Amino acid sequence: MPHIQVRRLVLLSALCAVACGSKTPAGSQIREASDLELTDCSFLQKVSGTASVDDKNAAAHAKAKAREEAAKLGATHIKWIIPCCTSVEGDAYRCDLPDE
């Protein structure tokens, strides 16, 4: 029985990765942020993503594409400017962790 539960968890994780998140680990590491969280961050550039109007998860897929673009720039965070529908736009930021 535990084997079936593990398989179910793996399947659910894979489905969420496709429907909810980015295609690569780097894109999935991009965190959404507000202005208050970005005070010590460096603005990199605007990023965008699009999805088909026939896509039932258009906003999620468009955001995933924008996150991928941000990851390629070395971003750690994104602030959404246009967070909806088939075309999204955001600002990519690099927020380095403080030295410990």
N, C-alpha and C positions, 0 to 999 in steps of 0.2 A: 504493500500500500504506500509506503513512503516514496518508492520509486515513481509512482504515478503522480504524487504531489510535486516532486522535483521536476518532472517533465512538464507538468502544468505551469509551474513557476517559470521555467525556462521559456515556454511558449508565450506566456503573458509578457515577460520581459522583452522578448523579441518583437511582439506586436506593438508594445508601447514605444520601443526604439524607432520603429517605422512610423507610427502614427503620431507620436508625441514629441519626439526629439530629433536630434541631428543624425546625420548619416555616419559621422565619424566621432571617435571619442573626444577629439579636440573641440568639435562643434558643440557637443553635449556639455562641455565644461564651461561654456560661456554663461555667465549668470546675468539675470535681469536686474537692473538697478534703477534707483531714483536719483535725483539731483543731490540729495543729502548724502547718499552713499558714494558719490563720485568726486567729492571735494579734493581728495589727494590723488586723483587719477589723471592720466594724460589722454586727451582726446586724440584718436587716430584718424578716423574719417567716417563718413556716412556709409552705411551698408543697406542693401535691400534684397528682397526675395519675392518671387512671384509663384503662383500656382494656377492651375487651370480653373476656370469658372465651374467646370463639371466636377471638380474635386470636392468630396464631402468634408474633407479635413483641410480645406485650402489654407486657412490661417496658420494652422500648425505646420504644414509643409512649407509655406512661404517663410515663416519664421525660422524653420530649420535651415533653409537656404541662406538666409541672412546671417545666421549664427556660423555657418560654414565659412562664409566670406569674412566674418569678423575673426574667426580662428586663424585663417590664413594670414591675417594682419598681425597676429600676436596678441589679440585682445583677450581680456579676461571678463569683461562686462559689456552689456549692451543696454542702452536706454531707448525704449521704443518711442518713435515719433508718430508713426502711423502703424498701430498694432493690429489692424484688422483686415480680414477678408483675403482677396486674392493677391494683393500687393501690399507689402509691409516695408517700412523704412525705420532705421534706427541709427543711433550714434554708437560707434565702437570705441571702447576705452580700455586702456591698460592700467590696471591697479596692482602694482607689485606689493607683495607681502612685506611687512616691516622685518628688519633683521631681528633675530632672536638672541 
